[in-house]
Each structure stands twice: as structure tokens, then as C-alpha cells.
Amino acid sequence: ITSLFFEGTMRGLFSILFGAGIVLMTSRAEGRDPNIAVADIYFRRNLWLIAFGLVHAWLLLFPGDILYRYGVVALFLFVFRKVSPKILIVLGLLVLASTTMKDIYWNFEENNAQAAAISAQTLLDSGEEISEEQQDAIDDWQEKLDDHEVTAEAIDEMVTAKQGGYFENIANNAERIIQGQSYGLYMYTFADAAGMMLIGMALLKLGILNAERSNRFYLTMMAVGYGVGLSANVHEMNLLIAGNFGYVAVGQSFLTFELGRVPITLGHVGLVMLICRNGWLRWLTSRLAAVGQMALTNYISHSIVCAIVFLGIGFSMFGELQR
């Protein structure tokens, strides 16, 4: 269920709404004061978001923080606020496609590494002598396979660290946070977020996020989104299961990741807009809207609650519960 319907789509929706927020905020501010004040408000807002992200990750103990990354990405998107929807969609898709191109290149390199290791191992198994370079190929490939596997000892170490005290958790999170807020941001998160934000800016301008389009439009959006996205996700899921979620299978699954994620995300948008446009489930949508108006508070509050429930500063339940 996670792989088919939700993997990557929730942050996709979040990025789309963040992009829509860029257009909403700047257009309202420009209506009041079309001068430099708009840029001042915009950049101060996102610099504060970066600051919140640093506190959230380091002091509130959530290494998966997204605020810092969104704040950085948003600094680059101000100049796109008045671009036409068609160009925004094209730019967004090109940015997302860059992540697929990176994955294609990575898979090409890994396939070559695997082939070199298999060839050298075949020679070795047949009793022939192999060169130092061929031995290195075997060792390097085995190291990659070993790094991908999570041992029982590694799991025990993580559980112990998570169930430890406040400063122990900061130390345990440090490497992941540093990687996520530096190299990882520009290698993985930037294009992932920026592409969806650009699409979100376009969807607001086209009236799609305002529930202004017809029921037929949203039904078509759902049919195409779920049809294309589920086809790609079924393919990925079969690859992962057949490959036992191994190193090679995971790498291959990334090749169609955006082809599954983006359409499914847009299918979700169509479903939600159809519900909003027709006034269905008002008892639920009104409450969700209230939560949405406190998105930052809601996001950070969950981190505080989960830190108390799962980490050693509270009830130490990390690793104790099933899904």
C-alpha cells in the first residue's frame, strides 16, 4: 500500500502547496506594496524557515527535518513567481527529470561495477589468477552489497542510541543532519522539492488548486494520474520484491520513481479537489483546513510528541512497537 499509493507523494503534495504559497504570498504582498518590500518579506520569511529548520533538526531531535531544505530551495524560486503556468510546468518537469537522469547514470555505473565483479569472480572460481584491479572490483562490489544490508548489530546500536538521553540523540543524529543539510540537499532534495514547487505555482495559477475546474477535469486528472502512476509503481514493487529489496533492485526501482510519484501525487490532488468542489465530507474537510492553517505548528508539534513517546528523553518506545 505504501509503495503503490504513498511513497514520495506526501512530500510531493507538501511541495506543491508550498509552491502555491509562494504565489499566494507574493501576489497579496504586491497588491499592498509592489516595491522592494515584497522581496524583503519573502526572503525574511524563508530565512526564518531555515532558522526553524536548524532548531527543529538539532534541538528538537528530528533529523528528517524538511523546513531547512524548503527554506533554501525557496530562495531560488522568487524570480519565477510571475512566469506563465505552461512554462512553470515545463520547468518543473525538467527539474524532476534531472533526478531521473542522475539515477540512470548511477545505474549505468553500478551495472558496470557489478559486471566487472562477476567477471573477475568467475575467473577466480575457475582457478585462474586475477589481477589486483580485478580483485579490487570484487572487493568494491561486495562492500556496496554489505553497506546496503542492515545487520542485527546495527539495528541494536540504533535502538540503544534512540533510547538514550538528549545529548546522545543529538550525537546520533549529527551525521544524518549534516549530510541532509549540505551534500544531500543539493544531490537529492533540491530538485525533488523545486520541481514540485514550480508545478504547484502553475496549478494555483490555473485554478486547479482552487477547485475552480469541472468535475470532469478532476476525474480525468485522477484517472490519468492513478493509471500512469500505479502502472509505474507496480513495476517498481515487482522489481523490489523479486530482488528481495537488494542493492541492485533498489537502484533499478529509482529509474521510474518520478514516473510513478508525480502522476500519483496529481491523482491525489484531483481527488481532494473533487471532494472540496462538491462540498463532500465537510465535517472532515473543515477540520483538516483548520489544521492546515497551523501547518508549521502542526509539523513541529508532531516532532515534540514523537520525541517524548519514542526517545530516551521520554518513554523510550523506539523499536518497541510494530507498524
Secondary structure, 3 states (H helix, E strand, C coil): CHHHHHCCHHHHHHHHHHHHHHHHHHHHHHHHCCCCHHHHHHHHHHHHHHHHHHHHHHCCCCCCCCHHHHHHHHHCCHHHCCCCHHHHHHHHHHHHHHHHHHHHHHHHHHHHHHHHHHHHHHHHHCCCCCCHHHHHHHHHHHHHHHHHCCCHHHHHHHHHHHCCCHHHHHHHHHHHHHHHCCHHHHHHHHHHHHHHHHHHHHHHHCCCCCCCCCHHHHHHHHHHHHHHHHHHHHHHHHHHHHCCCCHHHHHHHHHHHHHHHHHHHHHHHHHHHHHHHCCCCHHHHHHHHHHHCCHHHHHHHHHHHHHHHHCCCCCCCCCCCCC
